Amino acid sequence: MAATKLFSRCFVFVFGFVFFSFAHLFGFSLAGDPYISYDFIVSYITASPLGVPQQVIAVNGKFPGPVINATTNYNVDVNVINHLDEPLLLTWPGVQMRRNSWQDGVLGTNCPIPPKWNYTYDFQVKDQIGKIIFIIGDWYTQNHTALRSILDSGKELGMPDGVLINGKGPYKYNSSVPDGIVYETINVDPGKTYRIRVHNVGISTSLNFRIQNHKMLLIETEGRYTSQMNFTDFDIHVGQSYSFLVTMDQNATSDYYIVASARFVNETVWQRVTGVGILHYSNSKGPASGPLPVPATDVSHPWSAMNQPRAIKQNTSAGGARPNPQGSFHYGQINITSTYILRSLPPTEINGTVRATLNGISFVNPSTPMRLADQHKVKGDYKLDFPDRPLDDRHPRLDKSIINATYKGFIQIIFQNNDTKIQSFHIDGYSFYVVAMDFGIWSEDRKGSYNNWDAIARSTIEVYPGAWTAVLVSLDNVGVWNIRVENLDRWYLGQETYMRIVNPEENGSTEMDPPENVLYCGALQSLQKKQDHSAAAKLILNGPLRLIFSMMMVLLLASFWSFF
């Protein structure tokens, strides 16, 4: 996503978090399902989460943003009013947007919302579960335009300035933490068990989460119940969510540290990249003090670190949201119809600009969203020739190639990470079965090691450097769906593509029509009716195409505890 002579696009790295709270109820989707509506005014404010005043993006004047409360099968309307000085998109990772990629909020499916314009997202939440409290992520005190400039210059972003927990800086656990920083405090009662959900919403840093002297019972990830296991600490990679049960079983001689610290880096050098909050019992006898708890797993031995994600399995006996709640098929017995090996390499120079690639292609978003181009028969907007294997005989290139996937196919995707950093990969519109991961180069004979019985289904998975992760995907959701690395620095530099899935017998039952309020841009700019705003910006500027957008990562989060 770095600027080129033809193309520039901007991610807002400084998040205006919006929090989702889902209740899960069984039932069928009906036309009369309830609607809930929200107005989101997106604007800049000044905040100082690490003690340094900086410009951040807020929703309704709040950072972090407001809570969306929804129940499975609810229809959600979110009217977004853009008060930024650049075009904006909101994307909704983890919300599968069944039959409705029109609402996905990425450039391949949506035109951005110009400054002083509004757009209403309208979608239904399906089979999502979870109540959330901890939003953790790395943080820079430079604003998003400065971070983009660093990447555009061909440099790495470097070490973050810290880690935020629920939008707040660290507790002063030692003299390195400045005075006056507001930190997160969670109040609990002894003897109670609390359900917490933790989501890594950072830019690019994997974090280890732990609560001093407390075990965390893993029960869920990204809307899917897991087999239950106890952990003293847990690695959470960019874009991932987990739920735990935590029992307040300590004697409360003092408060306890809540820690989120950088992983898979030189942790001695990266010591400042640590978020610290406080767990406060109602009968606590004093403040937390002393050194922070350390993770149990030594990541200098990556084989050992990989044991944790390998241990995450589907809870096949739990009720609630699952990819196949009725047991109508067993994924391990389905014939694989296609295999795609998506290889990432360290960023490289293409046409004088540093870019990131998948299979040697650094993606350039088309000027017209792809399904709109299909509907209006716009020719040459994108290509259906994304290679299913790395092509070592080709030089890296900029292109707008996507995967031409087959409706109702059952595909295997191998994420092969030949970069030097751990990466998280995400697929919009789907959850996938994580059947294997290992170090080295994937080959066909590795299928013998697949978990074909109780693999967890999720939408975001880590891939270790010099390693691969294999996932299986049932292509039952028609639309155009983004496949990307969630590490925003690599995503900004073009490490993404799309899957186009079309039902050749479409009759309106497997894909919704474009919404009445659809925005037009690119080759369809002339169809766009102006909104009544005096300073509305055109989506295409004079001269070379310069499609600029800001993307808010709107995540399945909530800001409260629930207990059993």
Disulfide bonds with the S-S distance in Angstrom:
Cys111-Cys521 2.10
